[in-house]
Amino acid sequence: MGGTGSGSGVGIPRNTAKYPPPADIPDGNDDDVVARQLREAAMREPDPAVREKLWAEYRKYKGIEQP
């Protein structure tokens, strides 16, 4: 009610992602909390090997076939 939204997850800056998702990853509009955290971690991860492991975990969690 009229607050700043802290703690609600609203207002999280979306421009913190530096690395776009692979082509086979959907837009994420229906992601739950866990999927969203995996997506955001992968999009911020500078190490390509770790980033690919995060995307693989995202695919596994969402039931997306591995490329």
mmCIF file as Biopython writes it, N, C-alpha, C and O atoms, coordinates in Angstrom:
data_model
#
loop_
_atom_site.group_PDB
_atom_site.id
_atom_site.type_symbol
_atom_site.label_atom_id
_atom_site.label_alt_id
_atom_site.label_comp_id
_atom_site.label_asym_id
_atom_site.label_entity_id
_atom_site.label_seq_id
_atom_site.pdbx_PDB_ins_code
_atom_site.Cartn_x
_atom_site.Cartn_y
_atom_site.Cartn_z
_atom_site.occupancy
_atom_site.B_iso_or_equiv
_atom_site.auth_seq_id
_atom_site.auth_asym_id
_atom_site.pdbx_PDB_model_num
ATOM 1   N N  . MET A ? 1  ? 0.826  -1.189  0.000   1.0 0.0 1  A 1 
ATOM 2   C CA . MET A ? 1  ? 0.000  0.000   0.000   1.0 0.0 1  A 1 
ATOM 3   C C  . MET A ? 1  ? 0.865  1.245   0.000   1.0 0.0 1  A 1 
ATOM 4   O O  . MET A ? 1  ? 1.240  1.743   1.062   1.0 0.0 1  A 1 
ATOM 5   N N  . GLY A ? 2  ? 1.177  1.740   -1.150  1.0 0.0 2  A 1 
ATOM 6   C CA . GLY A ? 2  ? 1.909  2.987   -1.243  1.0 0.0 2  A 1 
ATOM 7   C C  . GLY A ? 2  ? 3.369  2.898   -0.869  1.0 0.0 2  A 1 
ATOM 8   O O  . GLY A ? 2  ? 4.047  3.923   -0.793  1.0 0.0 2  A 1 
ATOM 9   N N  . GLY A ? 3  ? 3.883  1.673   -0.628  1.0 0.0 3  A 1 
ATOM 10  C CA . GLY A ? 3  ? 5.284  1.526   -0.244  1.0 0.0 3  A 1 
ATOM 11  C C  . GLY A ? 3  ? 6.205  1.620   -1.434  1.0 0.0 3  A 1 
ATOM 12  O O  . GLY A ? 3  ? 5.781  1.903   -2.555  1.0 0.0 3  A 1 
ATOM 13  N N  . THR A ? 4  ? 7.462  1.380   -1.173  1.0 0.0 4  A 1 
ATOM 14  C CA . THR A ? 4  ? 8.453  1.461   -2.239  1.0 0.0 4  A 1 
ATOM 15  C C  . THR A ? 4  ? 8.581  0.156   -2.997  1.0 0.0 4  A 1 
ATOM 16  O O  . THR A ? 4  ? 9.270  0.090   -4.014  1.0 0.0 4  A 1 
ATOM 17  N N  . GLY A ? 5  ? 7.920  -0.884  -2.509  1.0 0.0 5  A 1 
ATOM 18  C CA . GLY A ? 5  ? 7.983  -2.161  -3.193  1.0 0.0 5  A 1 
ATOM 19  C C  . GLY A ? 5  ? 9.166  -3.005  -2.767  1.0 0.0 5  A 1 
ATOM 20  O O  . GLY A ? 5  ? 9.407  -4.054  -3.364  1.0 0.0 5  A 1 
ATOM 21  N N  . SER A ? 6  ? 9.910  -2.588  -1.760  1.0 0.0 6  A 1 
ATOM 22  C CA . SER A ? 6  ? 11.070 -3.366  -1.350  1.0 0.0 6  A 1 
ATOM 23  C C  . SER A ? 6  ? 10.620 -4.703  -0.782  1.0 0.0 6  A 1 
ATOM 24  O O  . SER A ? 6  ? 9.660  -4.781  -0.016  1.0 0.0 6  A 1 
ATOM 25  N N  . GLY A ? 7  ? 11.330 -5.746  -1.171  1.0 0.0 7  A 1 
ATOM 26  C CA . GLY A ? 7  ? 10.998 -7.079  -0.715  1.0 0.0 7  A 1 
ATOM 27  C C  . GLY A ? 7  ? 9.948  -7.773  -1.548  1.0 0.0 7  A 1 
ATOM 28  O O  . GLY A ? 7  ? 9.719  -8.969  -1.369  1.0 0.0 7  A 1 
ATOM 29  N N  . SER A ? 8  ? 9.310  -7.070  -2.442  1.0 0.0 8  A 1 
ATOM 30  C CA . SER A ? 8  ? 8.255  -7.680  -3.245  1.0 0.0 8  A 1 
ATOM 31  C C  . SER A ? 8  ? 8.763  -8.198  -4.582  1.0 0.0 8  A 1 
ATOM 32  O O  . SER A ? 8  ? 8.043  -8.907  -5.284  1.0 0.0 8  A 1 
ATOM 33  N N  . GLY A ? 9  ? 9.992  -7.852  -4.941  1.0 0.0 9  A 1 
ATOM 34  C CA . GLY A ? 9  ? 10.523 -8.258  -6.231  1.0 0.0 9  A 1 
ATOM 35  C C  . GLY A ? 9  ? 10.135 -7.314  -7.351  1.0 0.0 9  A 1 
ATOM 36  O O  . GLY A ? 9  ? 10.605 -7.463  -8.479  1.0 0.0 9  A 1 
ATOM 37  N N  . VAL A ? 10 ? 9.290  -6.351  -7.059  1.0 0.0 10 A 1 
ATOM 38  C CA . VAL A ? 10 ? 8.872  -5.378  -8.062  1.0 0.0 10 A 1 
ATOM 39  C C  . VAL A ? 10 ? 9.954  -4.309  -8.160  1.0 0.0 10 A 1 
ATOM 40  O O  . VAL A ? 10 ? 10.507 -3.879  -7.148  1.0 0.0 10 A 1 
ATOM 41  N N  . GLY A ? 11 ? 10.246 -3.893  -9.362  1.0 0.0 11 A 1 
ATOM 42  C CA . GLY A ? 11 ? 11.231 -2.841  -9.535  1.0 0.0 11 A 1 
ATOM 43  C C  . GLY A ? 11 ? 12.655 -3.337  -9.656  1.0 0.0 11 A 1 
ATOM 44  O O  . GLY A ? 11 ? 13.589 -2.536  -9.622  1.0 0.0 11 A 1 
ATOM 45  N N  . ILE A ? 12 ? 12.843 -4.643  -9.798  1.0 0.0 12 A 1 
ATOM 46  C CA . ILE A ? 12 ? 14.190 -5.170  -9.996  1.0 0.0 12 A 1 
ATOM 47  C C  . ILE A ? 12 ? 14.667 -4.716  -11.368 1.0 0.0 12 A 1 
ATOM 48  O O  . ILE A ? 12 ? 13.967 -4.917  -12.360 1.0 0.0 12 A 1 
ATOM 49  N N  . PRO A ? 13 ? 15.840 -4.109  -11.438 1.0 0.0 13 A 1 
ATOM 50  C CA . PRO A ? 13 ? 16.304 -3.643  -12.747 1.0 0.0 13 A 1 
ATOM 51  C C  . PRO A ? 13 ? 16.562 -4.805  -13.690 1.0 0.0 13 A 1 
ATOM 52  O O  . PRO A ? 13 ? 17.267 -5.752  -13.340 1.0 0.0 13 A 1 
ATOM 53  N N  . ARG A ? 14 ? 16.000 -4.734  -14.869 1.0 0.0 14 A 1 
ATOM 54  C CA . ARG A ? 14 ? 16.156 -5.793  -15.864 1.0 0.0 14 A 1 
ATOM 55  C C  . ARG A ? 14 ? 17.399 -5.587  -16.720 1.0 0.0 14 A 1 
ATOM 56  O O  . ARG A ? 14 ? 17.785 -6.489  -17.464 1.0 0.0 14 A 1 
ATOM 57  N N  . ASN A ? 15 ? 18.033 -4.425  -16.633 1.0 0.0 15 A 1 
ATOM 58  C CA . ASN A ? 15 ? 19.173 -4.142  -17.485 1.0 0.0 15 A 1 
ATOM 59  C C  . ASN A ? 15 ? 20.489 -4.643  -16.910 1.0 0.0 15 A 1 
ATOM 60  O O  . ASN A ? 15 ? 21.549 -4.291  -17.427 1.0 0.0 15 A 1 
ATOM 61  N N  . THR A ? 16 ? 20.456 -5.457  -15.851 1.0 0.0 16 A 1 
ATOM 62  C CA . THR A ? 16 ? 21.676 -5.981  -15.269 1.0 0.0 16 A 1 
ATOM 63  C C  . THR A ? 16 ? 22.213 -7.168  -16.063 1.0 0.0 16 A 1 
ATOM 64  O O  . THR A ? 16 ? 23.347 -7.590  -15.836 1.0 0.0 16 A 1 
ATOM 65  N N  . ALA A ? 17 ? 21.428 -7.712  -16.983 1.0 0.0 17 A 1 
ATOM 66  C CA . ALA A ? 17 ? 21.870 -8.837  -17.800 1.0 0.0 17 A 1 
ATOM 67  C C  . ALA A ? 17 ? 22.864 -8.347  -18.846 1.0 0.0 17 A 1 
ATOM 68  O O  . ALA A ? 17 ? 22.641 -7.346  -19.526 1.0 0.0 17 A 1 
ATOM 69  N N  . LYS A ? 18 ? 23.965 -9.081  -18.952 1.0 0.0 18 A 1 
ATOM 70  C CA . LYS A ? 18 ? 24.999 -8.702  -19.904 1.0 0.0 18 A 1 
ATOM 71  C C  . LYS A ? 18 ? 25.072 -9.662  -21.076 1.0 0.0 18 A 1 
ATOM 72  O O  . LYS A ? 18 ? 25.561 -9.303  -22.147 1.0 0.0 18 A 1 
ATOM 73  N N  . TYR A ? 19 ? 24.591 -10.872 -20.881 1.0 0.0 19 A 1 
ATOM 74  C CA . TYR A ? 19 ? 24.727 -11.916 -21.892 1.0 0.0 19 A 1 
ATOM 75  C C  . TYR A ? 19 ? 23.344 -12.428 -22.281 1.0 0.0 19 A 1 
ATOM 76  O O  . TYR A ? 19 ? 22.633 -12.967 -21.433 1.0 0.0 19 A 1 
ATOM 77  N N  . PRO A ? 20 ? 22.952 -12.276 -23.530 1.0 0.0 20 A 1 
ATOM 78  C CA . PRO A ? 20 ? 21.614 -12.706 -23.953 1.0 0.0 20 A 1 
ATOM 79  C C  . PRO A ? 20 ? 21.470 -14.224 -23.890 1.0 0.0 20 A 1 
ATOM 80  O O  . PRO A ? 20 ? 22.464 -14.945 -23.988 1.0 0.0 20 A 1 
ATOM 81  N N  . PRO A ? 21 ? 20.252 -14.711 -23.729 1.0 0.0 21 A 1 
ATOM 82  C CA . PRO A ? 21 ? 20.033 -16.159 -23.679 1.0 0.0 21 A 1 
ATOM 83  C C  . PRO A ? 21 ? 20.271 -16.798 -25.045 1.0 0.0 21 A 1 
ATOM 84  O O  . PRO A ? 21 ? 20.158 -16.129 -26.072 1.0 0.0 21 A 1 
ATOM 85  N N  . PRO A ? 22 ? 20.601 -18.091 -25.059 1.0 0.0 22 A 1 
ATOM 86  C CA . PRO A ? 22 ? 20.745 -18.810 -26.331 1.0 0.0 22 A 1 
ATOM 87  C C  . PRO A ? 22 ? 19.429 -18.804 -27.110 1.0 0.0 22 A 1 
ATOM 88  O O  . PRO A ? 22 ? 18.364 -18.555 -26.545 1.0 0.0 22 A 1 
ATOM 89  N N  . ALA A ? 23 ? 19.516 -19.078 -28.394 1.0 0.0 23 A 1 
ATOM 90  C CA . ALA A ? 23 ? 18.352 -19.014 -29.285 1.0 0.0 23 A 1 
ATOM 91  C C  . ALA A ? 23 ? 17.243 -19.986 -28.891 1.0 0.0 23 A 1 
ATOM 92  O O  . ALA A ? 23 ? 16.071 -19.712 -29.150 1.0 0.0 23 A 1 
ATOM 93  N N  . ASP A ? 24 ? 17.589 -21.119 -28.267 1.0 0.0 24 A 1 
ATOM 94  C CA . ASP A ? 24 ? 16.574 -22.119 -27.929 1.0 0.0 24 A 1 
ATOM 95  C C  . ASP A ? 24 ? 15.850 -21.832 -26.616 1.0 0.0 24 A 1 
ATOM 96  O O  . ASP A ? 24 ? 14.953 -22.583 -26.232 1.0 0.0 24 A 1 
ATOM 97  N N  . ILE A ? 25 ? 16.220 -20.771 -25.931 1.0 0.0 25 A 1 
ATOM 98  C CA . ILE A ? 25 ? 15.611 -20.426 -24.646 1.0 0.0 25 A 1 
ATOM 99  C C  . ILE A ? 25 ? 14.418 -19.502 -24.900 1.0 0.0 25 A 1 
ATOM 100 O O  . ILE A ? 25 ? 14.566 -18.470 -25.553 1.0 0.0 25 A 1 
ATOM 101 N N  . PRO A ? 26 ? 13.228 -19.868 -24.384 1.0 0.0 26 A 1 
ATOM 102 C CA . PRO A ? 26 ? 12.052 -19.007 -24.568 1.0 0.0 26 A 1 
ATOM 103 C C  . PRO A ? 26 ? 12.188 -17.696 -23.790 1.0 0.0 26 A 1 
ATOM 104 O O  . PRO A ? 26 ? 13.137 -17.516 -23.027 1.0 0.0 26 A 1 
ATOM 105 N N  . ASP A ? 27 ? 11.239 -16.791 -23.987 1.0 0.0 27 A 1 
ATOM 106 C CA . ASP A ? 27 ? 11.337 -15.455 -23.395 1.0 0.0 27 A 1 
ATOM 107 C C  . ASP A ? 27 ? 11.240 -15.423 -21.875 1.0 0.0 27 A 1 
ATOM 108 O O  . ASP A ? 27 ? 11.659 -14.436 -21.269 1.0 0.0 27 A 1 
ATOM 109 N N  . GLY A ? 28 ? 10.712 -16.449 -21.241 1.0 0.0 28 A 1 
ATOM 110 C CA . GLY A ? 28 ? 10.698 -16.521 -19.788 1.0 0.0 28 A 1 
ATOM 111 C C  . GLY A ? 28 ? 9.525  -15.846 -19.119 1.0 0.0 28 A 1 
ATOM 112 O O  . GLY A ? 28 ? 9.538  -15.673 -17.901 1.0 0.0 28 A 1 
ATOM 113 N N  . ASN A ? 29 ? 8.508  -15.457 -19.873 1.0 0.0 29 A 1 
ATOM 114 C CA . ASN A ? 29 ? 7.342  -14.805 -19.271 1.0 0.0 29 A 1 
ATOM 115 C C  . ASN A ? 29 ? 6.619  -15.691 -18.271 1.0 0.0 29 A 1 
ATOM 116 O O  . ASN A ? 29 ? 5.969  -15.185 -17.356 1.0 0.0 29 A 1 
ATOM 117 N N  . ASP A ? 30 ? 6.721  -17.008 -18.428 1.0 0.0 30 A 1 
ATOM 118 C CA . ASP A ? 30 ? 6.022  -17.918 -17.520 1.0 0.0 30 A 1 
ATOM 119 C C  . ASP A ? 30 ? 6.959  -18.547 -16.486 1.0 0.0 30 A 1 
ATOM 120 O O  . ASP A ? 30 ? 6.584  -19.528 -15.844 1.0 0.0 30 A 1 
ATOM 121 N N  . ASP A ? 31 ? 8.166  -18.008 -16.312 1.0 0.0 31 A 1 
ATOM 122 C CA . ASP A ? 31 ? 9.125  -18.556 -15.350 1.0 0.0 31 A 1 
ATOM 123 C C  . ASP A ? 31 ? 8.621  -18.399 -13.921 1.0 0.0 31 A 1 
ATOM 124 O O  . ASP A ? 31 ? 8.066  -17.364 -13.551 1.0 0.0 31 A 1 
ATOM 125 N N  . ASP A ? 32 ? 8.826  -19.449 -13.123 1.0 0.0 32 A 1 
ATOM 126 C CA . ASP A ? 32 ? 8.574  -19.323 -11.693 1.0 0.0 32 A 1 
ATOM 127 C C  . ASP A ? 32 ? 9.837  -18.748 -11.040 1.0 0.0 32 A 1 
ATOM 128 O O  . ASP A ? 32 ? 10.773 -18.360 -11.739 1.0 0.0 32 A 1 
ATOM 129 N N  . VAL A ? 33 ? 9.863  -18.693 -9.723  1.0 0.0 33 A 1 
ATOM 130 C CA . VAL A ? 33 ? 10.972 -18.050 -9.017  1.0 0.0 33 A 1 
ATOM 131 C C  . VAL A ? 33 ? 12.299 -18.742 -9.313  1.0 0.0 33 A 1 
ATOM 132 O O  . VAL A ? 33 ? 13.291 -18.069 -9.595  1.0 0.0 33 A 1 
ATOM 133 N N  . VAL A ? 34 ? 12.334 -20.061 -9.255  1.0 0.0 34 A 1 
ATOM 134 C CA . VAL A ? 34 ? 13.580 -20.801 -9.468  1.0 0.0 34 A 1 
ATOM 135 C C  . VAL A ? 34 ? 14.083 -20.603 -10.897 1.0 0.0 34 A 1 
ATOM 136 O O  . VAL A ? 34 ? 15.263 -20.324 -11.108 1.0 0.0 34 A 1 
ATOM 137 N N  . ALA A ? 35 ? 13.196 -20.747 -11.872 1.0 0.0 35 A 1 
ATOM 138 C CA . ALA A ? 35 ? 13.586 -20.566 -13.273 1.0 0.0 35 A 1 
ATOM 139 C C  . ALA A ? 35 ? 14.081 -19.143 -13.513 1.0 0.0 35 A 1 
ATOM 140 O O  . ALA A ? 35 ? 15.056 -18.937 -14.236 1.0 0.0 35 A 1 
ATOM 141 N N  . ARG A ? 36 ? 13.420 -18.174 -12.917 1.0 0.0 36 A 1 
ATOM 142 C CA . ARG A ? 36 ? 13.827 -16.777 -13.087 1.0 0.0 36 A 1 
ATOM 143 C C  . ARG A ? 36 ? 15.219 -16.542 -12.490 1.0 0.0 36 A 1 
ATOM 144 O O  . ARG A ? 36 ? 16.032 -15.818 -13.066 1.0 0.0 36 A 1 
ATOM 145 N N  . GLN A ? 37 ? 15.488 -17.155 -11.334 1.0 0.0 37 A 1 
ATOM 146 C CA . GLN A ? 37 ? 16.806 -17.002 -10.719 1.0 0.0 37 A 1 
ATOM 147 C C  . GLN A ? 37 ? 17.892 -17.644 -11.576 1.0 0.0 37 A 1 
ATOM 148 O O  . GLN A ? 37 ? 18.972 -17.076 -11.739 1.0 0.0 37 A 1 
ATOM 149 N N  . LEU A ? 38 ? 17.610 -18.828 -12.126 1.0 0.0 38 A 1 
ATOM 150 C CA . LEU A ? 38 ? 18.572 -19.474 -13.023 1.0 0.0 38 A 1 
ATOM 151 C C  . LEU A ? 38 ? 18.826 -18.606 -14.251 1.0 0.0 38 A 1 
ATOM 152 O O  . LEU A ? 38 ? 19.973 -18.405 -14.651 1.0 0.0 38 A 1 
ATOM 153 N N  . ARG A ? 39 ? 17.757 -18.094 -14.844 1.0 0.0 39 A 1 
ATOM 154 C CA . ARG A ? 39 ? 17.870 -17.241 -16.037 1.0 0.0 39 A 1 
ATOM 155 C C  . ARG A ? 39 ? 18.709 -16.005 -15.734 1.0 0.0 39 A 1 
ATOM 156 O O  . ARG A ? 39 ? 19.631 -15.683 -16.484 1.0 0.0 39 A 1 
ATOM 157 N N  . GLU A ? 40 ? 18.400 -15.316 -14.651 1.0 0.0 40 A 1 
ATOM 158 C CA . GLU A ? 40 ? 19.112 -14.088 -14.315 1.0 0.0 40 A 1 
ATOM 159 C C  . GLU A ? 40 ? 20.577 -14.361 -14.003 1.0 0.0 40 A 1 
ATOM 160 O O  . GLU A ? 40 ? 21.450 -13.581 -14.382 1.0 0.0 40 A 1 
ATOM 161 N N  . ALA A ? 41 ? 20.851 -15.472 -13.311 1.0 0.0 41 A 1 
ATOM 162 C CA . ALA A ? 41 ? 22.244 -15.826 -13.011 1.0 0.0 41 A 1 
ATOM 163 C C  . ALA A ? 41 ? 23.015 -16.109 -14.295 1.0 0.0 41 A 1 
ATOM 164 O O  . ALA A ? 41 ? 24.154 -15.668 -14.447 1.0 0.0 41 A 1 
ATOM 165 N N  . ALA A ? 42 ? 22.400 -16.843 -15.216 1.0 0.0 42 A 1 
ATOM 166 C CA . ALA A ? 42 ? 23.065 -17.175 -16.479 1.0 0.0 42 A 1 
ATOM 167 C C  . ALA A ? 42 ? 23.318 -15.923 -17.313 1.0 0.0 42 A 1 
ATOM 168 O O  . ALA A ? 42 ? 24.356 -15.814 -17.966 1.0 0.0 42 A 1 
ATOM 169 N N  . MET A ? 43 ? 22.395 -14.996 -17.298 1.0 0.0 43 A 1 
ATOM 170 C CA . MET A ? 43 ? 22.538 -13.791 -18.113 1.0 0.0 43 A 1 
ATOM 171 C C  . MET A ? 43 ? 23.565 -12.814 -17.537 1.0 0.0 43 A 1 
ATOM 172 O O  . MET A ? 43 ? 24.016 -11.904 -18.233 1.0 0.0 43 A 1 
ATOM 173 N N  . ARG A ? 44 ? 23.934 -13.001 -16.270 1.0 0.0 44 A 1 
ATOM 174 C CA . ARG A ? 44 ? 24.950 -12.145 -15.644 1.0 0.0 44 A 1 
ATOM 175 C C  . ARG A ? 44 ? 26.318 -12.812 -15.560 1.0 0.0 44 A 1 
ATOM 176 O O  . ARG A ? 44 ? 27.310 -12.142 -15.272 1.0 0.0 44 A 1 
ATOM 177 N N  . GLU A ? 45 ? 26.390 -14.116 -15.806 1.0 0.0 45 A 1 
ATOM 178 C CA . GLU A ? 45 ? 27.626 -14.880 -15.598 1.0 0.0 45 A 1 
ATOM 179 C C  . GLU A ? 45 ? 28.669 -14.579 -16.682 1.0 0.0 45 A 1 
ATOM 180 O O  . GLU A ? 45 ? 28.412 -14.807 -17.864 1.0 0.0 45 A 1 
ATOM 181 N N  . PRO A ? 46 ? 29.844 -14.068 -16.290 1.0 0.0 46 A 1 
ATOM 182 C CA . PRO A ? 46 ? 30.872 -13.753 -17.285 1.0 0.0 46 A 1 
ATOM 183 C C  . PRO A ? 46 ? 31.629 -14.978 -17.811 1.0 0.0 46 A 1 
ATOM 184 O O  . PRO A ? 46 ? 32.131 -14.953 -18.934 1.0 0.0 46 A 1 
ATOM 185 N N  . ASP A ? 47 ? 31.716 -16.042 -17.018 1.0 0.0 47 A 1 
ATOM 186 C CA . ASP A ? 47 ? 32.454 -17.242 -17.436 1.0 0.0 47 A 1 
ATOM 187 C C  . ASP A ? 47 ? 31.575 -18.080 -18.365 1.0 0.0 47 A 1 
ATOM 188 O O  . ASP A ? 47 ? 30.526 -18.565 -17.941 1.0 0.0 47 A 1 
ATOM 189 N N  . PRO A ? 48 ? 31.986 -18.260 -19.625 1.0 0.0 48 A 1 
ATOM 190 C CA . PRO A ? 48 ? 31.150 -18.995 -20.588 1.0 0.0 48 A 1 
ATOM 191 C C  . PRO A ? 48 ? 30.846 -20.432 -20.169 1.0 0.0 48 A 1 
ATOM 192 O O  . PRO A ? 48 ? 29.749 -20.926 -20.430 1.0 0.0 48 A 1 
ATOM 193 N N  . ALA A ? 49 ? 31.796 -21.111 -19.523 1.0 0.0 49 A 1 
ATOM 194 C CA . ALA A ? 49 ? 31.572 -22.497 -19.103 1.0 0.0 49 A 1 
ATOM 195 C C  . ALA A ? 49 ? 30.508 -22.559 -18.005 1.0 0.0 49 A 1 
ATOM 196 O O  . ALA A ? 49 ? 29.615 -23.405 -18.048 1.0 0.0 49 A 1 
ATOM 197 N N  . VAL A ? 50 ? 30.606 -21.676 -17.039 1.0 0.0 50 A 1 
ATOM 198 C CA . VAL A ? 50 ? 29.623 -21.630 -15.951 1.0 0.0 50 A 1 
ATOM 199 C C  . VAL A ? 50 ? 28.270 -21.194 -16.501 1.0 0.0 50 A 1 
ATOM 200 O O  . VAL A ? 50 ? 27.231 -21.731 -16.117 1.0 0.0 50 A 1 
ATOM 201 N N  . ARG A ? 51 ? 28.293 -20.216 -17.404 1.0 0.0 51 A 1 
ATOM 202 C CA . ARG A ? 51 ? 27.046 -19.727 -18.007 1.0 0.0 51 A 1 
ATOM 203 C C  . ARG A ? 51 ? 26.319 -20.857 -18.732 1.0 0.0 51 A 1 
ATOM 204 O O  . ARG A ? 51 ? 25.101 -20.988 -18.604 1.0 0.0 51 A 1 
ATOM 205 N N  . GLU A ? 52 ? 27.050 -21.675 -19.491 1.0 0.0 52 A 1 
ATOM 206 C CA . GLU A ? 52 ? 26.413 -22.785 -20.208 1.0 0.0 52 A 1 
ATOM 207 C C  . GLU A ? 52 ? 25.857 -23.819 -19.229 1.0 0.0 52 A 1 
ATOM 208 O O  . GLU A ? 52 ? 24.809 -24.410 -19.491 1.0 0.0 52 A 1 
ATOM 209 N N  . LYS A ? 53 ? 26.541 -24.047 -18.111 1.0 0.0 53 A 1 
ATOM 210 C CA . LYS A ? 53 ? 26.020 -24.976 -17.091 1.0 0.0 53 A 1 
ATOM 211 C C  . LYS A ? 53 ? 24.724 -24.439 -16.486 1.0 0.0 53 A 1 
ATOM 212 O O  . LYS A ? 53 ? 23.796 -25.203 -16.219 1.0 0.0 53 A 1 
ATOM 213 N N  . LEU A ? 54 ? 24.663 -23.137 -16.273 1.0 0.0 54 A 1 
ATOM 214 C CA . LEU A ? 54 ? 23.431 -22.535 -15.757 1.0 0.0 54 A 1 
ATOM 215 C C  . LEU A ? 54 ? 22.296 -22.674 -16.767 1.0 0.0 54 A 1 
ATOM 216 O O  . LEU A ? 54 ? 21.166 -22.983 -16.388 1.0 0.0 54 A 1 
ATOM 217 N N  . TRP A ? 55 ? 22.586 -22.448 -18.055 1.0 0.0 55 A 1 
ATOM 218 C CA . TRP A ? 55 ? 21.551 -22.618 -19.078 1.0 0.0 55 A 1 
ATOM 219 C C  . TRP A ? 55 ? 21.132 -24.080 -19.169 1.0 0.0 55 A 1 
ATOM 220 O O  . TRP A ? 55 ? 19.954 -24.370 -19.377 1.0 0.0 55 A 1 
ATOM 221 N N  . ALA A ? 56 ? 22.075 -25.004 -19.019 1.0 0.0 56 A 1 
ATOM 222 C CA . ALA A ? 56 ? 21.728 -26.429 -19.047 1.0 0.0 56 A 1 
ATOM 223 C C  . ALA A ? 56 ? 20.805 -26.769 -17.874 1.0 0.0 56 A 1 
ATOM 224 O O  . ALA A ? 56 ? 19.852 -27.533 -18.028 1.0 0.0 56 A 1 
ATOM 225 N N  . GLU A ? 57 ? 21.091 -26.203 -16.719 1.0 0.0 57 A 1 
ATOM 226 C CA . GLU A ? 57 ? 20.236 -26.430 -15.548 1.0 0.0 57 A 1 
ATOM 227 C C  . GLU A ? 57 ? 18.861 -25.806 -15.767 1.0 0.0 57 A 1 
ATOM 228 O O  . GLU A ? 57 ? 17.852 -26.393 -15.376 1.0 0.0 57 A 1 
ATOM 229 N N  . TYR A ? 58 ? 18.805 -24.643 -16.378 1.0 0.0 58 A 1 
ATOM 230 C CA . TYR A ? 58 ? 17.533 -23.988 -16.704 1.0 0.0 58 A 1 
ATOM 231 C C  . TYR A ? 58 ? 16.723 -24.879 -17.643 1.0 0.0 58 A 1 
ATOM 232 O O  . TYR A ? 58 ? 15.534 -25.105 -17.420 1.0 0.0 58 A 1 
ATOM 233 N N  . ARG A ? 59 ? 17.375 -25.387 -18.701 1.0 0.0 59 A 1 
ATOM 234 C CA . ARG A ? 59 ? 16.682 -26.265 -19.655 1.0 0.0 59 A 1 
ATOM 235 C C  . ARG A ? 59 ? 16.132 -27.503 -18.953 1.0 0.0 59 A 1 
ATOM 236 O O  . ARG A ? 59 ? 14.990 -27.903 -19.180 1.0 0.0 59 A 1 
ATOM 237 N N  . LYS A ? 60 ? 16.956 -28.103 -18.101 1.0 0.0 60 A 1 
ATOM 238 C CA . LYS A ? 60 ? 16.537 -29.306 -17.366 1.0 0.0 60 A 1 
ATOM 239 C C  . LYS A ? 60 ? 15.332 -28.983 -16.479 1.0 0.0 60 A 1 
ATOM 240 O O  . LYS A ? 60 ? 14.355 -29.730 -16.457 1.0 0.0 60 A 1 
ATOM 241 N N  . TYR A ? 61 ? 15.406 -27.882 -15.757 1.0 0.0 61 A 1 
ATOM 242 C CA . TYR A ? 61 ? 14.335 -27.480 -14.849 1.0 0.0 61 A 1 
ATOM 243 C C  . TYR A ? 61 ? 13.034 -27.205 -15.598 1.0 0.0 61 A 1 
ATOM 244 O O  . TYR A ? 61 ? 11.955 -27.571 -15.132 1.0 0.0 61 A 1 
ATOM 245 N N  . LYS A ? 62 ? 13.141 -26.558 -16.764 1.0 0.0 62 A 1 
ATOM 246 C CA . LYS A ? 62 ? 11.955 -26.196 -17.544 1.0 0.0 62 A 1 
ATOM 247 C C  . LYS A ? 62 ? 11.486 -27.311 -18.479 1.0 0.0 62 A 1 
ATOM 248 O O  . LYS A ? 62 ? 10.420 -27.196 -19.083 1.0 0.0 62 A 1 
ATOM 249 N N  . GLY A ? 63 ? 12.269 -28.393 -18.609 1.0 0.0 63 A 1 
ATOM 250 C CA . GLY A ? 63 ? 11.890 -29.477 -19.505 1.0 0.0 63 A 1 
ATOM 251 C C  . GLY A ? 63 ? 12.151 -29.161 -20.965 1.0 0.0 63 A 1 
ATOM 252 O O  . GLY A ? 63 ? 11.466 -29.674 -21.850 1.0 0.0 63 A 1 
ATOM 253 N N  . ILE A ? 64 ? 13.142 -28.316 -21.220 1.0 0.0 64 A 1 
ATOM 254 C CA . ILE A ? 64 ? 13.523 -27.959 -22.588 1.0 0.0 64 A 1 
ATOM 255 C C  . ILE A ? 64 ? 14.592 -28.943 -23.039 1.0 0.0 64 A 1 
ATOM 256 O O  . ILE A ? 64 ? 15.545 -29.215 -22.309 1.0 0.0 64 A 1 
ATOM 257 N N  . GLU A ? 65 ? 14.431 -29.470 -24.238 1.0 0.0 65 A 1 
ATOM 258 C CA . GLU A ? 65 ? 15.399 -30.429 -24.766 1.0 0.0 65 A 1 
ATOM 259 C C  . GLU A ? 65 ? 16.752 -29.755 -24.968 1.0 0.0 65 A 1 
ATOM 260 O O  . GLU A ? 65 ? 16.833 -28.638 -25.480 1.0 0.0 65 A 1 
ATOM 261 N N  . GLN A ? 66 ? 17.815 -30.451 -24.558 1.0 0.0 66 A 1 
ATOM 262 C CA . GLN A ? 66 ? 19.175 -29.933 -24.729 1.0 0.0 66 A 1 
ATOM 263 C C  . GLN A ? 66 ? 19.537 -29.893 -26.211 1.0 0.0 66 A 1 
ATOM 264 O O  . GLN A ? 66 ? 19.219 -30.831 -26.941 1.0 0.0 66 A 1 
ATOM 265 N N  . PRO A ? 67 ? 20.195 -28.826 -26.673 1.0 0.0 67 A 1 
ATOM 266 C CA . PRO A ? 67 ? 20.578 -28.745 -28.095 1.0 0.0 67 A 1 
ATOM 267 C C  . PRO A ? 67 ? 21.692 -29.724 -28.439 1.0 0.0 67 A 1 
ATOM 268 O O  . PRO A ? 67 ? 22.129 -29.784 -29.588 1.0 0.0 67 A 1 
#
